């Protein structure tokens, strides 16, 4: 498997982890999910991300999931694995394991304990020393980590650590950050910028110079279409497509139930067998399910109209 580089682009879908209702891993659904992601144009996959319920898996289960996905992908696209951990020893062990199995790189989020700019830079310098020359994605997600990474901090990390090849941009608001990082001379070298937040700001992020998305949504074809159209210079068509999916994408972004909404919808589409979350996890009520169904029906009508119009 080729390693992740600064040239990463397109859509790296954050994969969910399918479970049976009793909480056991559902590996048959994992295979079906991988096939689906690739069929709709994913240029990469990201495994064990925050929306992949990685914190609910044992180390052994993590390896099982990663190996199953890598086997199914069979080298067709790069696979990035989240290795964020409380300690560097665990991070290094997981990194070595997944890279030996064929991963293209890893993703690292900062722990909430780091606060100052120097602490953030020092943390990533230490992490890089533990994982060696493995390429890594710098995850900037302050809404979850509570760690603020300014443009100067990102600049220091990129300029001082050659293993940092990609920024997962998930700040909110953060469009000006992309602009600042893409300004001439802002960085010693150009890195990939892939954006998160369920694609909620993807048209604007592409317009600011992002290379694509690294996030999840029950309809990842929205993201692949938006990125493809934006890169082809068809920004208005990209926005038309985005607008058709926006109500459901917005609904899926609710804190606490967002992943349950995503997995319910994916199960409804036949991508995974059921929408089970491993405990602890939210269960959807009847009214919530009715709202999701209504949004899907409206989305289908809008897409039909859009396809006829274009």
PyMOL commands that set and color helices and strands:
alter all, ss='L'
color gray80, all
select helices_A, chain A and resi 27-39+50-52+54-56+59-73+88-101+117-131+142-145+151-160+175-182+197-199+202-208+221-231+235-252+258-268+286-309
alter helices_A, ss='H'
color red, helices_A
select strands_A, chain A and resi 10-14+44-47+78-82+105-109+136-140+164-169+192-195+212-213
alter strands_A, ss='S'
color yellow, strands_A
deselect
rebuild
show_as cartoon
